[in-house]
């Protein structure tokens, strides 16, 4: 039969496990949010890179069209 001290130790251990599980869940949420922010940033960077390539192509075409033909 369990001793009162054993019951108390078990109760403390279970409380500690519950705290760790809650902390773990909180950290998982933070990681998920950080990953979402990183993905949003990467998408913005990709979009900006695409816009710059498009702008360069348009400027190159305008420069070619502006050149007098021989």
Backbone bond lengths (Angstrom), bond angles and torsions (degrees), N, CA, C in turn:
res aa  C-N    CA-C-N  psi(-1)  N-CA   C-N-CA  omega(-1)  CA-C   N-CA-C  phi
1 X - - - 1.440 - - 1.529 109.38 -
2 X 1.330 116.30 142.09 1.453 121.04 -175.83 1.525 110.90 -72.17
3 X 1.285 113.90 143.52 1.457 120.96 177.01 1.533 109.27 -84.85
4 X 1.337 118.35 155.22 1.467 120.76 177.68 1.528 112.25 -56.87
5 X 1.316 117.44 -35.94 1.464 120.57 178.61 1.524 110.20 -65.54
6 X 1.329 116.68 -38.11 1.463 120.70 177.40 1.523 110.78 -64.69
7 X 1.335 115.98 -41.54 1.467 120.42 178.27 1.527 110.86 -62.36
8 X 1.317 115.74 -41.01 1.463 120.31 179.87 1.532 110.57 -66.41
9 X 1.315 116.72 -42.76 1.463 121.23 178.59 1.524 110.31 -63.37
10 X 1.308 116.69 -41.48 1.458 121.25 178.81 1.527 110.33 -65.00
11 X 1.305 117.67 -41.93 1.462 121.63 178.43 1.529 110.74 -62.18
12 X 1.332 116.15 -43.50 1.464 120.75 178.13 1.519 111.03 -63.82
13 X 1.339 116.12 -42.68 1.462 120.16 179.84 1.527 110.85 -63.21
14 X 1.325 116.82 -42.28 1.461 120.36 178.74 1.528 111.71 -64.56
15 X 1.319 116.90 -39.47 1.466 120.81 177.47 1.526 110.09 -63.81
16 X 1.324 116.93 -40.67 1.463 121.89 179.13 1.525 109.98 -64.73
17 X 1.328 117.36 -41.95 1.465 121.57 177.82 1.533 110.36 -61.53
18 X 1.333 116.61 -43.80 1.456 120.43 178.76 1.527 111.38 -62.05
19 X 1.324 116.98 -40.37 1.463 120.85 176.89 1.524 110.55 -62.27
20 X 1.328 116.21 -44.75 1.465 119.80 179.61 1.523 111.73 -64.32
21 X 1.320 116.32 -38.39 1.463 119.48 178.26 1.531 110.68 -65.03
22 X 1.318 117.51 -41.34 1.464 121.30 178.04 1.533 110.06 -64.78
23 X 1.321 116.80 -42.57 1.462 120.85 178.69 1.526 110.19 -64.12
24 X 1.315 116.52 -41.67 1.462 121.50 178.55 1.531 110.44 -60.79
25 X 1.311 117.12 -44.34 1.468 121.03 178.77 1.522 110.66 -63.29
26 X 1.310 116.88 -40.79 1.463 121.01 177.46 1.527 110.54 -61.92
27 X 1.317 116.89 -44.03 1.466 120.70 178.66 1.526 111.28 -64.79
28 X 1.314 117.16 -38.39 1.471 119.93 177.20 1.520 110.59 -61.39
29 X 1.324 116.48 -42.31 1.473 120.25 178.00 1.525 110.72 -62.71
30 X 1.328 116.81 -41.65 1.468 120.62 179.52 1.524 110.65 -64.49
31 X 1.317 117.22 -41.59 1.467 120.96 178.73 1.525 109.66 -64.14
32 X 1.326 116.90 -44.50 1.456 120.51 178.88 1.522 110.46 -59.26
33 X 1.323 117.27 -44.74 1.474 121.25 179.25 1.526 110.67 -64.15
34 X 1.324 116.65 -41.93 1.468 119.90 178.52 1.525 110.44 -62.87
35 X 1.315 117.06 -42.25 1.460 120.36 178.31 1.518 110.96 -63.31
36 X 1.327 117.02 -37.82 1.462 121.13 178.09 1.525 110.73 -64.71
37 X 1.321 116.16 -42.91 1.471 120.54 179.06 1.521 110.22 -63.65
38 X 1.324 116.81 -42.89 1.470 120.73 178.87 1.524 110.18 -62.15
39 X 1.321 117.31 -43.09 1.462 121.02 179.62 1.524 111.09 -63.49
40 X 1.341 116.86 -42.19 1.465 120.46 176.66 1.530 110.44 -60.57
41 X 1.332 116.74 -43.39 1.464 121.50 -179.94 1.527 110.39 -63.22
42 X 1.330 116.43 -44.80 1.472 119.76 179.24 1.526 110.87 -61.82
43 X 1.325 116.14 -40.76 1.466 119.55 179.13 1.519 110.57 -63.93
44 X 1.332 117.29 -42.38 1.464 120.78 177.53 1.518 110.45 -61.20
45 X 1.335 116.36 -42.86 1.460 120.04 179.60 1.527 110.72 -63.73
46 X 1.325 116.77 -41.96 1.463 120.43 177.92 1.524 110.74 -63.08
47 X 1.329 116.22 -42.72 1.457 120.46 178.98 1.523 110.83 -62.68
48 X 1.324 116.39 -43.00 1.465 120.13 179.50 1.522 110.54 -65.40
49 X 1.325 116.55 -40.14 1.464 119.87 177.81 1.509 111.07 -62.76
50 X 1.314 117.04 -41.60 1.466 121.11 177.72 1.518 109.94 -63.09
51 X 1.344 117.55 -44.63 1.461 121.30 179.30 1.531 111.19 -60.95
52 X 1.331 116.96 -39.87 1.467 120.16 178.98 1.524 111.05 -66.21
53 X 1.316 117.17 -41.56 1.476 120.22 178.25 1.520 110.33 -63.31
54 X 1.307 116.77 -41.32 1.459 121.70 179.06 1.529 110.05 -64.26
55 X 1.334 116.43 -43.99 1.460 120.90 179.55 1.530 110.77 -63.51
56 X 1.330 116.69 -43.33 1.478 119.81 178.08 1.524 110.74 -59.90
57 X 1.321 116.54 -43.90 1.460 120.26 179.67 1.529 111.03 -62.96
58 X 1.329 116.81 -41.18 1.465 120.06 179.36 1.529 110.67 -65.55
59 X 1.335 116.87 -42.07 1.464 120.06 179.29 1.523 111.11 -65.41
60 X 1.310 116.71 -39.78 1.466 120.91 178.29 1.528 109.92 -62.77
61 X 1.316 116.88 -43.34 1.462 121.33 178.80 1.526 110.56 -64.38
62 X 1.331 116.57 -43.03 1.466 119.74 178.79 1.526 110.41 -62.38
63 X 1.329 116.47 -40.70 1.467 119.89 179.28 1.525 110.32 -64.53
64 X 1.306 116.69 -39.79 1.463 120.04 179.57 1.530 110.39 -66.78
65 X 1.331 116.01 -40.30 1.470 119.65 -179.68 1.522 111.53 -70.70
66 X 1.319 117.36 -26.54 1.452 121.59 -178.86 1.525 112.09 -79.28
67 X 1.323 116.81 -18.39 1.470 119.58 -179.74 1.527 109.26 -71.89
68 X 1.322 115.50 136.49 1.463 117.98 177.93 1.541 110.19 -67.11
69 X 1.280 115.65 141.44 1.458 119.43 178.67 1.522 109.57 -85.72
70 X 1.294 116.19 144.82 1.477 119.84 -177.45 1.498 111.87 -85.24
